[in-house]
């Protein structure tokens, strides 16, 4: 997760997401949770109780991808496109949650 910083603590995972990015995160405001939000510039508009994030999250990345780093380089699989892949982003978060005990296998 090249732009995302994480800290693993007892019973929690802290994720730090950049407010400035290349479109991977979209910051929006909405007054009604049943409606779509309106995007806003984090450089000019402060966060409020109505703010939320849309994350264009990835599941996997090609092995040795120059920009997509992963902590799960020891796990490889062949993707639907026939390329060698590693788990990435969402998979890493789930892995960290399992490792920390936040989720368990039953």
Residue pairs with C-beta under 8 A, 6 or more apart in sequence:
1 69
1 70
1 71
1 88
1 89
1 92
2 67
2 68
2 69
3 17
3 18
3 21
3 24
4 15
4 16
4 17
4 18
4 89
5 15
5 16
6 13
6 14
6 15
6 16
6 92
6 93
6 96
7 13
7 14
7 16
8 96
8 99
8 100
9 100
10 100
11 100
11 101
11 102
12 100
12 102
13 93
13 96
13 97
13 100
13 102
15 93
17 25
17 53
17 55
18 25
19 25
19 27
19 42
19 43
20 42
20 43
23 56
24 55
24 56
25 53
25 54
25 55
25 56
26 39
26 53
26 54
26 56
27 39
27 40
27 42
27 47
27 51
27 52
27 53
28 36
28 37
28 38
28 39
28 40
28 51
28 52
28 53
28 54
29 37
29 38
29 40
29 45
29 48
29 50
29 51
29 52
30 36
30 37
30 38
30 50
30 52
31 50
37 50
37 52
40 51
57 89
57 90
58 68
58 88
58 89
58 90
59 87
59 88
59 89
59 90
59 91
60 77
60 79
60 85
60 86
60 87
60 88
60 91
61 68
61 70
61 85
61 86
61 88
62 68
62 79
62 83
62 84
62 85
62 86
63 73
63 76
63 83
63 84
63 85
63 86
68 88
70 86
70 87
70 88
70 92
71 92
71 95
72 86
72 87
72 88
72 91
72 92
72 95
73 86
75 86
75 87
76 84
76 85
76 86
77 84
77 85
78 84
78 85
79 85
87 95
94 103
97 103
98 104
98 105
